[in-house]
Amino acid sequence: MVAAAYEAYPTLPLHSCINSKGPTFGDVAVGTSVPHLLEHVVIAEQVRLAAEAERLQADAAEAERPRNATFVGTTEWCEGGAARGEAIVEVSFVDDLQALEALSRALVFLGATLDRL
């Protein structure tokens, strides 16, 4: 699963990530949970969407999208949820519609990837 994620999102292993093994997501990617992978894929999709929007609006006078936005997220197991696979994934966003699109794309990617396993 991680190999497919790295292929689709080459910067994923470079994401900052607070964990016990190192400073990046790449330090814990192998063996990480699906919810944690979802968190990072949503962030990667938001970065892609923000870059696309900036390119489209580069010549528009009203282009107000923040440049170099930083997205952060957290993944925590629900109380007793680890056994059931229940977690809370929170991700920051700048644009609510981009965030929803990023979540949709990430879920499609992960669903298709899990189907191939």
C-alpha positions, 0 to 999 in steps of 0.5 A, spaced: 500 500 500 505 504 501 509 503 495 502 505 491 502 511 495 509 513 494 508 512 486 502 516 486 504 521 491 512 522 490 513 527 496 509 523 501 515 520 505 518 527 505 512 530 509 513 532 516 510 527 521 511 527 529 512 520 530 517 516 535 521 514 529 524 520 525 521 527 523 518 524 516 512 520 514 517 516 511 520 514 517 513 510 519 510 509 513 511 502 512 506 499 517 502 505 519 495 505 519 490 506 513 487 512 517 494 515 518 496 514 511 489 517 509 491 524 513 497 524 509 494 523 502 489 528 504 494 533 505 498 531 499 492 532 495 490 539 498 497 541 496 496 539 489 489 542 488 492 549 491 498 549 486 493 548 480 488 553 483 494 558 483 496 556 476 489 558 474 489 564 477 496 567 476 493 572 471 487 574 475 487 580 479 483 577 484 487 571 486 487 571 493 489 564 494 495 564 500 502 562 497 505 556 500 500 554 505 502 549 510 497 543 511 497 540 518 493 534 520 493 529 526 490 522 526 488 519 533 485 512 535 478 513 538 477 510 545 477 503 544 477 504 536 484 501 534 481 494 535 475 496 530 479 500 526 476 507 528 480 513 528 479 521 528 483 524 522 483 531 522 486 536 517 487 543 516 485 547 510 485 553 507 479 552 502 473 548 504 471 546 497 478 544 496 479 540 502 472 536 500 475 535 493 482 533 496 478 528 501 474 525 496 480 524 491 484 521 497 478 516 499 478 514 492 485 512 491 485 509 498 479 505 496 482 503 489 488 501 492 485 497 498 481 493 492 487 491 489 490 488 495 
